[in-house]
Every structure is written in structure tokens, then in C-alpha cells.
């Protein structure tokens, strides 16, 4: 216990210390939200990767879908690296940096308002982002609390509150630069930790081949005809596997906290380097997390009535085989992943409401200092709302995340992508994409007609189709305005 507490205390000191150090670089809105648009390749790549992968992936998704799909779950990690990281940087990185700089946009609602020439879009998008990022943040807190409860025997409520306070301190103190620098430190911790954890866990079952052989002997309840279902190429449920891959890979293309990293990166050369770093990071962290989760059935025993507490699978696995020192390392690793994700969510939601609603609509003469103060206040409010949702034991990690990703990515992926690459995209197509994505995911939330990952992936794939279709049948935008916007690519 002493070892675990010391490791955790050292992590807290470093995290808060970075926030204090960066305080002098976060005195105005441009620095607090964008880091002066001067963030280097390594810091940007790690900020992207650590915002991507949190306790939701390591505890929630790796546990639940590793249990459901077996070794085939590794396909999700590969998809995250290729689609969610590499292609996202290649397709969106340079274009996002150029157009948002040209439009002087600091947030996704501001980009949409200027690209599609509509102030009402700014307000609605900022509201949607704030509302649907809250459940994602809550899912991260849930993942953290499960691990802390396993390691320290504390009630999950106290764990959630502790994490919320720490997140609030360093985000409010240092702004985006503090977040990005902490992401670099936390990302390095994550890489070393996941490699060590996989080695110890697999070795505890006699090595890789022995672990695979034991997993192959477990029959599948859903596919009794498929022998060795959990070590097969596509697993016992390929459709849901594909849905989760789409949700967690293409979803990053439309999430405001993810594309925001491209707003802040220094230049085109940094984007090229960042693409490589981000992709390697995703292969290690996402691939490693899902690979680890695929062996959950060798460590976790369902309850007497057959119920499986998915959020407890990975903590149970680690608690059985890891020594105290590695338990401390695991906690810091998951804490690192989650803190970076939480900070990105907090920063995105609070800056959106302040800049795109309060400043842009209600108080246009608001001073720079006041804007920063209000952003910090909304950071605190967002954290409180997330904690309230997270302490509800009935909210499953994967359901909360799927609702958030499916709705936001389904609403914004198409309009954002086509807005960067196609002059023909219209504001009506943005409205259609938002309305349909929200309807699909919210209706499914209350009816339970399908699983959240499937509903979310449907909304995301439809977004690719909705924007061009509605753009072709709705009034075109002013040609001169669009030509002026796209002139940002001329140089």
C-alpha cells in the first residue's frame, strides 16, 4: 500500500507542477485554448493519442469486448491505429490547421459558424457538444473508480471526487499547454506500462501459446457450433465487432476534442512527424489494451446467476497477478490516460460554451481576461456534472461512451470532413446530419432497440452519405464566400 501511495503521490506532484509552471502561458484566450497554435509534433501526437485512449478503453472496452470477442478484439486496436490515427492525421491534419487558422477559429462551433455562414449553428453546436461530452467524461471517471477501488479498497465515490479535483486543478491553472505537456509525460508512462503489464499477465498463464490454448477450450454461449470461438479470426460476433471498430476508429474524425489537436499544431512538417508518432502510439496502446482484455475469461468468474460485471473484468485480472509495484504502475498508467482525456473534454466543452455562446451571442464586448475566467468556471461546472453521472452505479462505461461518441461523431464527422474538402457542402446538410445522429442515438438510448455501439456506428456511417445528398438538393452557399474560405489552401 505504501508503494502504491508513493507512486501515486509522485504522479500528482508532477501533474500539478506542470499546471503551475504553465500558468504564465495561459493568460489569454488564444494561449489558454490553443497554446498559441505553436505546439510541436511530439507533444501534439501524444496529446492526440492520450486523449483518444483512456480508462474507457483499458477498463471498459477492453474488458467487455475482450470478453465478448476473444482475440479477434485486437482488430479494433488495429482499426484505431490505421483509421482513427493514421488516416485521421493524413486527411484532416493539414487541412484543419490551414482552414481554422485562416478563419481564426478556436473551436468546432466557431468553425462551423464561419464555414457554413450561420450564427445559429454556432449556438446549437456548442450546446450539443457540452451536453454529449458529459456522459463521455462520466464514463472515464467510472473506469478510473473501478481500478482505484481494486487497488486501494476505497469507495468509488471518493475515487471519482479525487480525480475530479486533480483534473480541475491543472486544467484551470495551465490551460492547453499544461494539458499537452502532461499528455506527453503521461503517454510515455502508458507505453512502458502496457508492455510490462501484458508480459506479466500472459506469463502468469504459462506464456502466450498456453494462454491461447486455454482460451480456445472455452465454449461460446452465442456460437456453440464454432469451436475455439474466442481464438478465431473474427470471433463469435463479427457484426458487433465491426460496429465497435467503426465507432471507435472513424468516431475520432468528428469528435471536437480530437480534431482540436490539429488546430494547435505548429506547421505542416510537425503534422507529418506527428502522423507517424500518433500511429505507433495507437498500435501500442489500443492494440495492447484490447489484446490484454481478450484473455479476461481466464481470470474473471461471472456471478452465481451468470451476470458479468464487465467494468470489473480488467481490474480483477490485474489484481490477481500483478505485484504491488506494478499495481501502482497500472494505476498511474490508467490515470495518465484518463487525466489526458478528461482534460481534453473539459477544455473543449468549457471553451465552446464560453466563446461560442456567451461571448459570441450574449456578451460580445467581454474582455479577454473575463473570457478566460468564465472558461475556468465552466471547467469546474463540467467536472461536477460528470461526477454526478459517474457515481450512478447503473451507468455502464461502454454505454456512456458509445452514446457520446455515436452522437457527436455522427453529427459532426460528415459536415467537418466535407467542409474541409468540398466547396459544395451546405448548411442544410449540417443540420440534417446533427438531427439524424441525435435522433438515432437518443431513441436507441430509451428503446434499447440495438446495442449502443451499433447505433453509434450507423450514425457515423450515415454522416458520410447525408452531407453530400442534402448538399445536392438544398440551396447552395454564396460562391464568393466559399471561394474566399478555400483560398486558404492556395499557398
Residue pairs with C-beta under 8 A, 6 or more apart in sequence:
1 152
1 324
3 324
3 325
3 328
4 151
4 152
4 324
4 327
4 328
4 331
6 328
7 325
7 328
7 329
7 331
7 332
8 328
8 331
8 332
8 335
11 332
11 335
11 336
12 166
14 185
15 166
15 170
15 182
15 339
16 166
16 169
16 170
16 173
18 170
18 174
18 178
18 181
18 182
18 185
19 169
19 170
19 171
19 172
19 173
19 174
19 178
19 182
20 173
20 174
21 174
21 178
22 173
22 174
22 175
22 177
22 178
22 181
23 173
23 174
23 178
25 31
25 35
25 36
25 174
25 175
25 177
26 32
26 173
26 174
26 175
26 176
26 177
26 178
26 372
27 369
27 372
28 368
28 369
28 372
29 106
29 355
29 368
29 371
29 372
29 375
30 36
30 37
30 106
31 175
31 176
31 177
32 175
32 176
32 351
32 372
32 375
33 106
33 107
33 175
33 176
33 347
33 351
33 355
33 375
34 106
34 176
34 263
34 264
35 175
35 176
35 177
35 180
35 264
37 101
37 263
37 264
37 265
37 266
38 264
38 266
39 47
39 176
39 177
39 180
39 264
39 265
39 266
39 270
40 265
40 266
40 270
41 265
41 266
41 269
41 270
41 271
41 272
41 273
41 274
41 277
42 184
42 273
42 274
42 277
43 180
43 181
43 183
43 184
44 180
44 261
44 264
44 265
44 266
44 270
44 274
45 273
45 274
45 275
45 277
45 278
45 281
46 180
46 183
46 184
46 186
46 187
46 188
46 277
46 281
47 179
47 180
47 183
47 184
47 261
47 340
47 344
48 85
48 89
48 258
48 261
48 274
48 278
49 85
49 183
49 187
49 278
49 281
49 282
49 285
50 183
50 186
50 187
50 190
50 336
50 337
50 340
50 341
51 183
51 257
51 258
51 261
51 340
51 341
51 344
52 80
52 84
52 85
52 252
52 258
52 282
52 286
52 341
53 80
53 190
53 282
53 285
53 286
53 289
53 337
53 341
54 140
54 143
54 334
54 337
54 338
54 340
54 341
54 342
55 140
55 142
55 143
55 144
55 146
55 147
55 334
55 337
55 338
55 341
55 397
56 136
56 139
56 140
56 143
56 338
56 341
56 397
56 398
56 401
57 248
57 285
57 286
57 289
57 290
57 337
58 143
58 289
58 314
58 333
58 334
58 337
59 143
59 144
59 146
59 147
59 311
59 314
59 315
59 334
59 397
60 139
60 142
60 143
60 310
60 311
60 396
60 397
60 398
60 401
61 76
61 244
61 248
61 289
61 290
61 293
61 397
61 398
61 401
62 73
62 289
62 290
62 292
62 293
62 296
62 314
63 293
63 296
63 310
63 311
63 312
63 313
63 314
64 310
64 311
64 313
64 397
64 398
65 73
65 76
65 241
65 244
65 290
65 293
65 398
66 73
66 290
66 292
66 293
66 294
66 295
66 296
66 313
67 293
67 296
67 297
67 300
67 308
67 310
67 313
68 235
68 236
68 237
68 240
69 230
69 235
69 236
69 237
69 240
69 241
69 294
70 215
70 229
70 230
70 231
70 232
70 235
70 236
70 294
70 297
71 212
71 215
71 230
71 231
71 232
71 235
71 291
71 294
72 230
72 232
72 233
72 234
72 235
72 238
72 241
72 294
73 235
73 241
73 290
73 291
73 293
73 294
74 287
74 290
74 291
74 294
75 234
75 241
75 245
76 241
76 244
76 245
76 248
76 249
76 286
76 290
77 282
77 283
77 286
77 287
77 288
77 289
77 290
77 291
78 283
78 287
79 245
79 246
79 248
79 249
80 248
80 249
80 282
80 286
80 287
81 279
81 282
81 283
81 286
81 287
82 249
82 279
83 245
83 249
83 250
84 248
84 249
84 250
84 251
84 252
84 253
84 282
84 286
85 252
85 275
85 278
85 279
85 281
85 282
86 275
86 278
86 279
86 282
88 252
88 253
88 258
89 262
89 271
89 274
89 275
89 278
89 279
90 275
91 253
91 417
92 253
92 259
92 262
92 416
92 417
92 420
93 262
93 265
93 271
93 274
93 275
94 268
94 271
95 420
95 421
95 489
96 259
96 262
96 263
96 420
97 262
97 263
97 265
97 267
97 268
97 271
98 488
98 489
99 105
99 111
99 115
99 420
99 485
99 488
99 489
100 106
100 111
100 262
100 263
101 263
101 488
102 485
102 487
102 488
103 110
103 111
103 114
103 115
103 485
103 488
105 111
105 114
105 263
106 263
106 351
106 355
107 126
107 256
107 260
107 348
107 351
107 352
107 355
107 356
108 125
108 129
108 256
108 259
108 260
108 348
108 352
108 412
108 416
109 121
109 122
109 123
109 125
109 126
109 129
109 352
109 356
110 122
110 355
110 356
110 360
111 416
111 419
112 118
112 121
112 122
112 125
112 412
112 415
112 416
112 419
112 430
113 119
113 121
113 122
113 125
113 356
113 360
114 485
115 419
115 485
116 415
116 419
116 425
116 426
116 427
116 430
116 477
117 427
117 477
117 478
117 481
118 427
119 360
119 361
121 427
121 430
121 431
122 356
122 357
122 360
122 361
123 356
123 357
123 360
123 361
124 434
125 352
125 356
125 412
125 434
126 352
126 353
126 356
126 357
127 353
127 357
128 407
128 408
128 411
128 434
128 438
129 256
129 348
129 349
129 352
129 408
130 349
130 352
130 353
130 382
132 403
132 404
132 407
132 408
133 256
133 257
133 345
133 348
133 349
133 382
133 404
133 408
134 349
134 382
134 385
134 386
134 389
134 404
135 389
135 395
135 400
135 401
135 403
135 404
136 345
136 400
136 401
136 404
136 405
137 342
137 345
137 346
137 382
137 383
137 386
137 390
138 386
138 387
138 389
138 390
138 395
138 400
139 390
139 395
139 397
139 398
139 400
139 401
139 404
140 338
140 341
140 342
140 345
140 386
141 160
141 163
141 164
141 338
141 342
141 386
141 387
141 390
142 156
142 160
142 311
142 390
142 395
142 397
142 400
143 311
143 334
143 338
143 397
144 159
144 160
144 163
144 334
144 335
144 338
145 156
145 157
145 159
145 160
145 163
145 390
146 156
146 311
146 312
146 315
147 314
147 315
147 318
147 330
147 331
147 334
148 154
148 156
148 159
148 162
148 163
148 331
149 155
149 156
149 159
149 315
150 315
150 316
150 318
150 319
151 319
151 327
151 328
151 330
151 331
152 159
156 391
156 393
157 391
160 387
160 390
160 391
161 387
163 335
163 338
163 339
163 342
164 383
164 384
164 386
164 387
166 339
167 339
167 342
167 343
167 346
167 383
168 346
168 379
168 380
168 383
170 178
170 179
170 182
170 343
171 178
171 179
171 343
171 346
171 347
171 379
172 376
172 379
172 380
174 181
175 347
176 264
176 347
179 340
179 343
179 344
179 347
180 264
182 339
182 340
182 343
183 340
183 343
185 336
186 336
186 337
186 339
186 340
187 281
187 336
187 340
189 332
189 333
189 336
190 285
190 333
190 336
190 337
191 281
191 284
191 285
192 329
193 329
193 330
193 332
193 333
194 284
194 285
194 288
194 289
194 292
194 333
195 284
195 288
196 326
196 329
197 292
197 318
197 322
197 326
197 329
197 330
197 333
198 288
198 291
198 292
200 321
200 322
200 326
201 292
201 295
201 317
201 318
201 321
201 322
202 208
202 211
202 295
204 320
204 321
205 211
205 214
205 295
205 298
211 295
211 298
212 231
214 298
215 230
215 231
215 294
215 295
215 297
215 298
216 228
216 230
216 231
217 228
218 230
218 297
219 227
219 229
220 226
220 229
220 230
220 236
222 236
222 237
223 229
223 236
223 237
226 232
226 236
229 235
229 236
230 236
230 294
230 297
234 241
235 241
239 454
240 451
240 453
240 454
242 457
243 451
243 453
243 454
243 456
243 457
243 458
244 453
244 457
246 457
246 460
246 461
247 402
247 405
247 406
247 409
247 453
247 456
247 457
247 460
248 405
250 409
250 413
250 460
250 461
251 405
251 406
251 408
251 409
251 413
251 456
251 460
252 258
252 409
253 259
253 409
253 413
253 416
253 417
254 408
254 409
254 410
254 411
254 412
254 413
254 414
254 416
254 417
254 460
254 463
255 405
255 408
255 409
255 412
256 348
256 352
256 408
256 412
257 344
257 345
257 347
257 348
258 344
259 416
260 344
260 347
260 348
262 271
265 271
265 274
285 337
292 314
292 317
293 313
293 314
295 317
296 313
296 314
296 317
299 313
299 316
299 317
299 320
299 321
300 308
300 312
300 313
300 316
300 317
302 308
303 309
310 396
310 397
310 398
311 396
311 397
318 327
318 330
319 327
322 330
342 383
342 386
345 382
345 386
346 379
346 382
346 383
347 379
349 378
349 382
350 375
350 376
350 377
350 378
350 379
350 381
350 382
351 375
351 378
353 378
354 371
354 374
354 375
354 378
355 371
355 375
358 366
358 374
359 366
359 371
366 374
389 395
389 400
398 452
398 453
399 452
402 451
402 452
402 453
402 455
402 456
403 441
403 445
403 452
403 456
405 456
406 437
406 440
406 441
406 452
406 453
406 455
406 456
406 457
406 459
406 460
407 437
407 438
407 441
407 442
407 456
407 459
408 437
409 437
409 456
409 459
409 460
409 463
410 433
410 436
410 437
410 440
410 441
410 456
410 458
410 459
410 460
410 462
410 463
411 433
411 434
411 437
411 438
411 459
411 463
412 433
412 434
412 463
413 433
413 460
413 463
413 464
414 429
414 433
414 463
414 464
414 465
414 466
414 467
415 425
415 429
415 430
415 433
415 434
415 463
415 467
417 464
417 467
418 424
418 425
418 429
418 467
418 468
418 471
419 425
419 430
422 468
422 471
423 482
423 483
423 486
424 468
424 471
424 472
424 476
425 467
425 468
425 471
425 477
426 470
426 471
426 474
426 475
426 476
426 477
427 477
428 470
428 471
428 474
428 475
429 466
429 467
429 468
429 469
429 470
429 471
429 474
430 467
432 466
432 467
432 470
433 463
433 466
433 467
433 470
436 459
436 462
436 466
437 459
437 460
437 462
437 463
440 455
440 458
440 459
440 462
441 452
441 455
441 456
441 459
443 449
444 450
444 452
444 455
445 452
449 455
